[in-house]
């Protein structure tokens, strides 16, 4: 399965159709989708989150893969609960465009308490999006994180 996911991501990130030129408007639209994804999580709007995610999307986290349906049923409720319980400070989003495909990278710091445990983590996020007739949609998300190291 790992090879298949890598191949899918490479296909998504490969060349643009001839003549397709990304614009700063495209970068702003991609950034808006990423912001909207996080806003919907914080608001607890699962349907709003899922509207942004393509039907064939994959989520990668902690060494595992989830389909869109698996994410919606199993992981999304915990993501909403987490976002509501902790404070987050997100970095600026860096967008790279290649024709009908974009990837957006950012980081975040999370602090607070979640399910009775102290949280002080740093997280990295990669989203792959594609342009569809109705706008940009999320095709893959990869999250990684670690506990913040105490200051010396």
N, C-alpha and C positions, 0 to 999 in steps of 0.2 A: 504494500500500500504506500510506503514511503516514496518509492520511485514514481508511482502514479501521481501523487500529490505534487512532487517536484516537477514532473513533466507538465502537469496542468498549469502550475505557476509560471513555468518558463514559457509556455504557449501564451498565457495571458500577458506576459511582459515582453513578448517578442514584437517585432516590427509593426509599424502602423501602415494602414492602407496608403497607397501612393497619393500624394497631394494633401494628406491630412496634416494640418498644422495646429498644434495646441496653442491656446491663448492664455493670457492672464485671467480671462474670464473663466476658463476651464479650471485653473488652479483655485480660484475663489470658490467655484461651485463644488469642487472636491473637498476643500476645507470646510465648507458649509455642511456637507454630508457628515463628515467626521464629527464636527461640533454637534450636529443634530443627534447623532447616535448617542453621544455622551449625555446630552440634555434629556433625551427620552429615558435613558437609564436612570438618571437622577430623579426624574419626575415619576418613575415607576410605570411608564407607559410601554408595556411589552409589545402591544400592537404597533405602536409608533416605531419601536426599535426594529421590529421584523419587516416593516414596510421598506426599510433601507437596505435590506439584505436580499441578495439574489437567491433564487430557488436552489441553485447548485453550489452555494457558498460553503466554504470549509472554515472552521475555527480550529486553531492550533494553540495548545497551551499545556504546560507541564508534561511535555513529551507525548501528548495525545492529540487525536483528531476528533472533531465532531462535525456532523453534517448540520445543515441549517435546522432540520427537524429535531435532531438530538439537542442542539443548542437551545432551541426554544423550549423544549420539554424539561431539560435537566439542568442546564447551566444558567440560563437567563434569569430565572427567579433569584438565584443566589447573587448574580451580578447586580441586580436591582437592589436587593437587600444590602449588599456591601456598599454600593454607591450612596445609599441613604444613610448608612451608619457612620461613614468615615468622611474626613475632609480630604479633598484632593486639590492638588496644585499641578496643573498641566502646562507643559512647555508649548512653545509655538509648534505648529505643524509644518513639516517640510514636505512639499509635494513635488514629485517628478512625473512628468507627462510623456507618454509615448503613443501618439495617435489616440486610439479609443481606450487606452489603458492608463491608469495612474496608480502610483503607490504613494501612500502618505505615512510618514514616520513621526513619532512623537514620544515623549516620556512623561511620566507623572510621578508625583510623590503622594503617598497615602498615609494619613495619620489618624489615630482614633482608636476605637474599640469595636470589634466585630465578633459577635457570638461569644462574648465574655473574654476575648483575647485582645491584648494590646497589638495595634498595627502601626508599624513604622517601616514602610517599604518603598522601594523605587521600582518602577515598572517601565518597560519599553513596549511600544505598540507599532505594528506594521499592518496597514490595511491596503489591500489591492482592490481597486475599483475599476469598473468599465462603464463607458458611456453607452446608454441605451436610448431609444427614442424618447422615453419619459425623463431622462436625466441620468446622473451617475448613480450606480448601485454598488454595494459592497460585495465582492466576490470571495475574499478571504481576509481573515484577521489572524494575526499571530501576536500573542502576548507572552512576555517573559518578565519575571520580577524576582526581587531578592530583598531580604531584610536589609535595612540601612545599617551600615557599620557604625558603632558608637564613635563619637568624636574622641580623639586622644587628648 
